[in-house]
């Protein structure tokens, strides 16, 4: 390496981060928002906000399913939680549009709750790991590729910043490019364990796609056998044809909780309901354990006799479960997820400042303005870093403003998101660079601040009501949107406050323009 090891690592750090930086920014932002996926999904269905918990919800829901769908192969029930007080039931139904039926149920009465169609927090979750609208396989391959680049960028950045701890305590404000470099380093170092963890575990979640050889070798390519061994997904036995009533569910819930030392059931799967060969599988809540490896108990569906239990005690299984659990962050209370959310925001800002720094550095070089590559990076920076938040805010506004009975309403929410992002991506082509930054940042700020106002005008679940009732699940979403709006507005003010003086020296102009994200 003719320029030395650290110089080579600096080059690798720059280009491995830049080439996929815009995808990484989108992945970091949507993944960070996904930490509050259930809360966002509930917020986007105001018709469900009146649901209240019921300690006997499982009993009520099973009784209703026996009445509504007694002859289906199986029922899958997601029990209410503190983050989502509504129960969800799923079963196969050939008469339904997609071959299955999914309904929201009142845990007090078992009645179906009608709510507006929405992609909810699931949209951000799906975008985060498969880019949502792309074919899933292609999207996951792209995300895997970008995550590999991210890991390279992090490791090479550690090597490049040999004074990593000194950099952590160094910030020189109002020093142009130096201040931005300090900020980029602080964002990287402050949450360095998180950045390493989230990138590596992200690759682990997709390892079956990128490294399928273990399945092919150890299970002879039999995916069902692999799922049964690793994920605890077992195929139910055939129906006997002999009718038999289901055993009471409450004693089974108590038995499962005893086996889990107080752990609560989060999901119920009833196979062959109404048949003598019925089985009831109880799975523990994901939020109670760091590992997402399935912890289950299976009972005979007619007698209630214990049949088997699955404890993820194999080292490989538990290692995968812990890494997956660390990545999706369902464990812990609100404070833990708030900390993960903050670290995710720092990762998002780290990626953003890295791509901006590269563009400004190119502007400092003589003739950089004439380079198509540098101009393209500047346009992509504005359209992604400022444009994506605009699209997120429009997505929330569309949830409240689109007609409730609009056909394919969930898809129209997503279309509004991509239309807004597309306009934001084209906007920098028509405006001066610094002006484009200002206009998009202010637009994002106004839109985010408008969401709680529109929510108050269209629903009864506004901040005045949710704060008074102590409903932090719904109030937290509104507060999060307000914080995003304030942050974007503050950034827009910083950009507008710095006005570089005209000078024939392009390098000097580039350095002074740095606080304004470059003109």
Buried (B, 14 or more C-beta within 10 A) or exposed (E): EEEEEBEBBBBBBBBBBBEBBBBBBBBBBBBBBBBBBBBBBBBBBBBBBEBEBBEEBBBBBBEBBBEBBEEBEBBBBBBBBEBBBBBBBBBBBEEEEEEEBEBBBBBBEBEEBEBBBBBBBBBBBBBBBBBBBBEEEEBBBBBBEBBBBBBBBBBBBBBBBEEBEEBBEBBEEEBBBBBBBBBBBBBBBBBBEBBBBBBBBBBBBBEBEBEEEEBEEEBEEEEEBBBBBBBBBBEBEEBEEEEBEBBEBEEBBEBBBEBBEEBBBBBBBBBBBBBBBBBBBBBBBBBBBBBBBBBBBBBBBBEBEBEEBBBBEEEEBBBBBBBBBBBBBBBBEBEEBBBBBBBBBBBBBBBBBBBBBBBBBBBBEEEBBEEEEBBEBBBBBBBBBBBBBBBBBBBBBBBBEBEEEEEEBBEBBBBBBBBBBEBBBEBBEEBEBBBBBBBBBBBBBBBBBBBBBBBBEBBEBBBEBBBEEEBBBBBBBBBBBBEBBEBBBEBBBEBBEBEBEEEEEBEBBBBBBBBBBBB
